[in-house]
Amino acid sequence: MKNIIVYQDAMASTQALIYFLNERYKGDNVEIIQANGADVRARKYPNDDTLAFFLPGTPSGSSAYRDQLQQDGFDYLKNRIHQGMHFFGICAGAYLAVEDFSYKFLQTGEHRKVKSPLAVIEGRADGPIIEMVHPDRFGAHSGMSAVSIAFNNLAGKAEESRVFYSTGPELKPNLNGIGSYSVLARFNHAAGQPIGALRRTDLKGQISVSSFPFEYGDQEYIDYIDAGRILPQSFYDELDKIKPHQPARLRFCDVFLSPIDLSL
């Protein structure tokens, strides 16, 4: 049976991503598997049956992933990509996919600059994009907010959607790079319209990176995690505002996942 691997550390919120993948591939002969750093370093997952590998965002930050995977783990992922496995980096996973990145701790103001141990995207990631933090964000620490993006749908036409945005990076492809890239999405209202999602297409396995956790917002998932409605009313008020954009947001998810070929 073919599989799709979702990386899981102690802090990464992957429930919505796994829910979305299970819904999308329901009825297909594909298993959605969670794996950790030990699994990757032991070369258990990904394996010869792996179609795609997801490295999601985590409040632990990229340093946790670097500690868990170490260079041999990242080298193994790179080898798998060159053999045809698709890679999806979201938020922290997008930071790690580029050649080098910098980020600022919102709480302390400290800046850190890092040379990535993965480096499969020719470019930089700098963040967080603090211009996009909504004044009525849902949690003082999460920075999540609903923002507008412009993206190209599968027909190649411009479309607008709203997604839940956590304070991930602005992506900057290297104009001198030799790889082939397509821009999937840009933030509409941020200064300079920073790139929100990018794909590299010239390797055997395609690489897709996204600044934001595109999986948030499925109403079924929200009802599942908050059956008792313990989240503040402002959260549901924001959900009501983005309901008209849900179909476009889901189409963006399809664009983001489109390299996965279940027939491989």
Secondary structure, 3 states (H helix, E strand, C coil): CEEEEEECCCCCCCHHHHHHHHHHCCCCCEEEEEECHHHHHCCCCCCCCEEEEEECCCCCCHHHHHHHHHHHHHHHHHHHHHCCCEEEEECHHHHHHEEEEEEECCCCCCEEEEECCCCCEEEEEEECCHHHCCCCCCCCCCCCEEEEEEEECCCCCEEEEEEEECCCCEEEECCCCCCCEEEEEEECCCCCCCEEEEEECCCCCCEEEECCCCCCCCHHHHHHHCCCCCCCHHHHHHHHHHHHHHHHHHHHHHHHHCCCCCCC
